[in-house]
């Protein structure tokens, strides 16, 4: 879908279904976009959330929430969404 491939500034949220247990398929789909500013993972399985958050190509990964951050936290993106993070090395 177009909305899943573009960097939309919203409020917009894309929710995608996936086959049970196909975590690597979800990661391939999520990382196949040319953008990577932020992403969200919603799950009851904290081990799965941490695994996915490490593999996502996004500047910020929210777990079981979205857009809750601290202004002092480093901010930035991947790919066409920027380079590196401010306040970082």
JOHU-V984241 format. One record per pair of residues at least 4 apart in sequence whose ideal C-beta (glycine too) atoms are under 7 Angstrom apart, sorted by the first residue. I is the first residue (numbers start at 1). GAP is how many residues later the second one is. D is the distance in whole Angstrom. If there is no record, write none. Layout:
BEGIN
I_GAP_D, I_GAP_D
END
This chain:
BEGIN
2_4_6, 3_5_6, 3_9_7, 3_11_6, 4_10_5, 4_12_7, 5_28_5, 7_28_4, 7_30_6, 7_74_6, 8_4_4, 16_13_7, 18_4_5, 18_7_6, 18_8_5, 19_6_7, 22_4_6, 23_4_6, 23_25_7, 23_29_6, 24_4_6, 25_4_6, 26_4_6, 27_4_6, 27_25_7, 27_28_5, 27_29_7, 28_4_6, 30_9_6, 30_26_6, 31_25_7, 31_26_5, 34_45_5, 34_46_5, 35_44_6, 35_45_5, 35_46_5, 36_21_5, 36_22_5, 36_23_6, 36_41_5, 36_42_3, 36_43_5, 36_45_5, 37_21_7, 37_22_6, 37_40_4, 37_44_4, 38_20_6, 38_21_6, 38_22_4, 38_24_7, 39_17_5, 39_19_4, 39_22_5, 40_22_4, 40_26_5, 41_8_5, 41_11_5, 41_12_6, 41_20_6, 41_22_5, 42_22_6, 43_5_5, 43_6_5, 45_4_7, 46_4_6, 47_4_6, 48_4_6, 49_4_6, 49_14_5, 50_4_7, 51_4_7, 52_4_6, 53_8_4, 53_10_6, 56_5_5, 57_21_5, 57_22_7, 58_20_6, 59_16_7, 59_17_5, 59_18_4, 59_19_6, 59_22_6, 59_23_7, 59_26_7, 60_9_7, 62_4_5, 62_5_7, 62_6_7, 69_4_5, 74_11_4, 74_12_6, 74_13_4, 74_14_5, 75_10_6, 75_11_6, 76_6_5, 76_8_5, 76_9_3, 76_10_6, 77_4_3, 77_5_4, 84_4_6
END
